[in-house]
Amino acid sequence: MHDATAGMAGGPSAMRDFLSMTADQPSRPAPIPLNVVTGFLGAGKTTLLNRLLRDPWMTDTIVIINEFGEIGLDHLFVEKVDEDLVLMTAGCLCCSIRGDLVATLEDLLRRRDNGRIRPFRRVVIETTGLADPAPILHTILRHPYLSMRYALDGVVTLVDAVNGEATLDAHEEAMKQAAVADCLVLTKADLLRGDDLRRLERLTARLGALNPAADVVRADDATATAERLLDRGLYSPDGKIGDVARWLGAEVFEDAHHHGHGHDQHGHHDHPHHHHDDHGHGHHQHDVNRHDARIRAFCLTSDRPIPAPSFDLFLDLLRSAHGPNLLRVKGLVAVKEEPEHPVVIHGVQHIFHPPVVLDAWPDGDRRTRIVFILRDLDESFVRRLWGAFDGTPAVDTPDAQALTDNPLAIGGSR
């Protein structure tokens, strides 16, 4: 049997041994929340960051900026702590270390643990405008040490309201940046007037279809505070699990299903008592281009706890066969062996964070809920594969035994 955690941080036994994790084990340092701020060239990342750094909520935050020498933050500098760190007016520590991200993040931890810099409570990484966010997310999720010390707290993607539609049309990187975001920030919306406001409406609708669970905020809105944009809910600074339901965003798909307003290009959103595999009703509610049409976002739900070995194999087969097409996967899983302790999973493409076992369910909903953002992969394939392993009977679908005996028979990409 393949090991679902072969590409995961935490080593080959991470998933196999997760049931042995308990709240009574020796405590580790609380993971430090880490945010990734991305957005295409000209989206206004530096302008937004300058403003956020003045927010008292950002006190004791490390900021890692690509191409530091070209960033106009000089007016915020008040004191040089050492050759690599600059203390800003808001009390934020801006990291100017160049080079490999892993080395930078490890060095920050050494300085923090050795008392060479004061403890910081958050790290924000600003990417270059042309960056595919996946490699940075991989770094946080898969590194055996960094994945224990840092917790990916959310991806913030800035979208230029003036040029956003054209950028999404022309650049697949921009589409991926928007698709993986937890929070989408519309910049330059204040420059639009009159008929141009229709452009903003079209862009907002398009982003909502591309990434239904993301929080969409205008940068010029008074509510666009640092806390709202960056504190996405999974890990709180005190080391306890925060608002998982908010982090997951599964209720967006539930509401769309119950009210019949789902975006059909994403398929039918699941319900605990109904499993849909028919995706023949393709009435798009907005104009899509070749990039948008390749993306599907949906939430898989199941009220039947799945055996741990079955979940292990489901994840392994999905990751091995279609890893590059899993733009983002995050969810709560009800495991048959320990149904009172849900397992948090979080992955980007073929890389998954070591599973986190919660002491209890965050709310009264004890179903498995997994949000998938896929590229060039049919939702129905993922649902059928899940059904094979959780025991859901389906016509013309192999069961878990057949999949285990013949994993090379799996298909499903478009």
N, C-alpha and C positions, 0 to 999 in steps of 0.2 A: 504494500500500500504506500502511495506517495504521502509525504509529510506536508501538511498544509502550511507549516510554518517554515519551510525551507528558505523562503525569502523574507521572513519576518524578523524584526528585531526581537531579541530574546532567545534566539537559537532554536534548534529543531524541536525541543520539548516544550516550547512556550504554550501551544494550544493543548498538547497532550496532558500537561500537568496543571492546567489552570484550576481544576477543581480542588487542588491542594492549597490554593491561595486562600487565606482567611484573614479576617480583621485582626487576629491575634498574633500574626507573624511579626518579627522584629520590624520596627518602623524604619523606613528610609526617609531621607530628606523629602519634604513636600516638593512635587514637581513644579517647576517654574513655568508659568504660562508663557507661550510664545505665539506671536501673531506674524503672519506674512501679509504685507501690503503690496499689492501689485496693480497693474493697469498699463494700458498701452502707452506708447510715446505721446507726450503732450496731454495726458489725462489730468495732470495736476497733482501728482503724488507728493511732490516736495511742498507745494503750497499748502496742501491739507496737513502734512506732517508738521510744518511750521506752526500751524494753528493749534494742532492737538498737543504739541509739546508745551504750550502755555497753560494747559488744563492741569489744575492741581492733582487730578486723578492720575496723571502720568508721572508723578514723583517717583524716583527710584526705578526708572525704566531705562534699560539699555537699548539704544537704537543702532542697528547695523545697516549702513547705507552703501549700496554699490556706487562705485566711482565717487568716493567721498570728496575728493578735491574739487569736483565740479558742482557740488551742492551748495546752494546759497544759504547757509545757516550761520554765517559769521556774526550776524547781529544778535544771535542767541548765546554766543560764547562769552563766558565770564571768567572761567578758570580752567587751566590745563592741569588735569590730575596727574597724568604721566604722558609718555610719548604716544599712547594709543587711545586715551580716554579724555573726553572733554565734558566738563560739568556745565550744564545749561541753566538758564535763569529759572526754569521750572523745577530744578532739582534733578532733571533727567541726566543720565550719563550717556553721551553719544559715543559709540565705539567707532573708531576710525581704522581699525585693523584691516589690512588688505589680505588677500590670499584666500586659501581654502576655508569654506564655511565651517567644516568640522573642526579644523584647528582653531578657528576663532572662538567657536562656542565652547570647546574644551578649555581653552585658555581663560575665558571668562569665568568658568566654574572653578578653575584652580585659584585664580585671584580672589574669588569670592570666598572659597573654602579656607584659604590661607590668611584671610583678613587683609589682603593687600588693597582691596577696594571694599567699600561698604556693601552690604547685601543689597542686591537688586531684586525686585519682585516681579518683573516682567521683561521680556525681550521682544522687540519689534524689528523685523527684517523688511527693508524696502528693496524690492527687486528692480532690475532694469526694465525699461518699457517693453523690450523685445523678448523678455524671459518667458519661457514655458515654466509655470510654477511647479510642475511635477517634480523635477530634480531636487528642489529645495524641500518640498514636502517629504520626499523619499529620505533625505538626510535626517530629518527629525524622527520619522517613523521607524526607520530600520536600524539605526546605529545602536548597538547593544548598550552603550553607556548613556548617550545623549537621550535615548528614548525613555530612560528611567528618570533623568534629571530635568528634562523639558517636556512640557505637555502642549501639543498643538492646540491652541485655544481658538483659532479661527483664521480664515482667509478673507481679507478685505480687498475687493477689486474696485478700482475707480474706472468709471466710464464717462467719457466726454460727451455731454448731451448735444453739443453742436455737431461733432463729427462721428459720434458713436455708431450710427447706422452704417456709414461708409466704411468705418474701420472694421466692423464685424463682417461686412461683405468681403473685404479684401484680405484680411489677415486671420488665419486660423488660430494663431497664438492668442489674439484678443478674444476669440470665441471660447477658447479653453480657459482663459483667465476668468471669464464671466461664469462659465459652467461650474467651476469648482469652488466658487465663493460662498462663504457663509453670509457675507454682507456686501451688497452692491451699492456704491456711492456714486450718485450722478453729480458730476461737476459741470460748471459753466452753464447750468440751467438758467441762471439769472440773466444771461445774455440773450435769451430767446424772447421774442416779442411777436404778438399778433399771430399770423398764420404759422410762424415757426414753432409755436407751442404744439401744433399737431405732430411735429417731428418728435417732441418729447413724449407725447402720448404713444406714438408708434414704438419708440425705443423702449419705453417702460413695459409695454405689452410684450414686446419681443423678449426682453430679459426675463419677464415673468414666465414665459413659455419655456425659455431655455433653462431656467433654474428656479422652479416654482417655490422652493423652500427658503430661498435667500431673502434676507431683510433688505428692502430697497429704500435708500435714504437719499435725500437731496443734500449736497454738501452745504448749501446755504441755509438749511433748516436749523432752527435753534435746538432741535432735538438731536442733531448730529454731534453729540458729545463723544469724547474719547471712550467713556465707559460703554456707551451704546454700540459704538463701532467695533470695539476690541474685545469686550467682555462677552463672549459668545455662549458661555454656560456650562461646558463640560467639566472643566477643572477649576476649582476656586483656589485662591492663593494659600489657603490654610491646609491644603492637601486633601480636603474632602471633595467628594463628587458633587458638583453643583446641579443646575437645572438641566438634566439630561434631555427632557422633553423639548425644551427650547433649543438645545443644541441640535437635536435630531430633526426637528421641523416636520415630523411625520403628520401632524394634524393638518398641514396644508393639503396634503394629498387626500386625507380622510374627508375634509370639508369639500374638496372638489368632487369627490365621488358621491357624497351624500346629496349635494345640491345640483349635480349634473353639469358642473361648469368646468370639468377637467379639460386639459389641453390634449386633444385627441392624438397629436403626434407622439405623445408619451404613452399611449395605450390606456386601458381601463385601470383605474386605481383600485387596489385590492380592498376587500372587506373581510372581516374575520370569518364570516359564514359563507362567503362566495369566492370562488376562484375563477377568474376569467382568463381564457387563453385566446379569445377571438379579438383580433385587432383590425377588423375589416372596415371600421367606421372612421375613415381618415379625413374628416372635415376640419381642415386647419382654420384656426381663428385669426391667423395673421399671415402675412407674406413671409415665406421662409426662403433662404438661399441654400446653397449646397452645404454650408457649414452647419446651419441650424438643423437641417433635416437629418443630419447624422447623429444628433444628440437626442437621447431619451432620458428622462428623469421620472422615477416612480418609487413608490414605497411598497415593499413586500411585507405583508403581515400574515401571521399565523397564530392561531390560538392553541396549537398542539405543540408542546415542548419537543424539541428534537434531541435525540441521543447525541452525546458529545462526539463519539466516533463518526457518526453520520454527518454532523456539522463540519467536522475536521475534513472529511472527504469532499463534501460539497464545496467548501472554500478552496480546497486544493485543486479540484478539477476545474472550477471556474477560473481561478487565478492562473493555472498552468496553460489552459487552452486559450484564454481571452484576456490575459493580464493587461496588455496595452490598451484595451478598450474599456477598462474599468477606471474612468476618470476620477471617480470618488465613490467610496462605499463607507457608510457609517450606520451603526445601529445597535439595538439592544436585542440580545438573543436569550430566549428561555430554553435552558438546557434540562433535559429530562432527569439527569442525575441529581441536580440541585436546582429545582424550579423556583425556589425562594430567592436565589441569588443570580440576577441577570448578568450576562456577560456583555461588556461594551466592546464593539469591534470598530476599527477605523483603518481604512486602507486607501491608497492611491496607486492605481494600476496594480502591479503584482506585489507591491510592498504593503505589509500590514503591521500596525503597531502591536506590541504584545497585548494580549487580551487583558482587560481590567474587569475584575469581579466586584460587583457592588454588594454592600451589606444587605440591601433590600431594594425593591422596586421603587423608582422615584415617584410613582403615582399609583392609582388603582388599576391602571391598565397593565396587565401582565402578559400581553401578547408579545411575540417576537415582532420587532419593527425594524426593517433594514431599508435605508434609503440608498438607491443606486442612481448614479449619473453615468450613463453609458455612451460610448461612441461606436457606431457601426455594429451594434449588437442588439438583437431583438429582445424586448422585455419578456415575450412569451417563452423564449428559451430559458431564461433565468428562472422563471416561475415553474416551468416543467422540471427543471433540474432540482429545484428545491422540493417540489412535490414528490419526486422520486426518493428523496432521502428522508422526508418527514412522514412518509407513508400515505400521502394523499393519492387515492386511486385516480387514474386518468387513462383515457383510451389512447392506444398507440404511443405510449410513453414507457420507457424502460424503468424497472424498479431499481432500488439501490444495489441489489445483488448483480443485476446485469451490468450496471455501470461500473461496479467494482471489478467484475471479471473482464470487461472489455472497455476500458476508459478511452481507447483510441477511437471509439465509434462516435464520440461526442462531436457535434457540430453546432451551428447556431448563428454564426456571424452572417451579416447580410451579403 
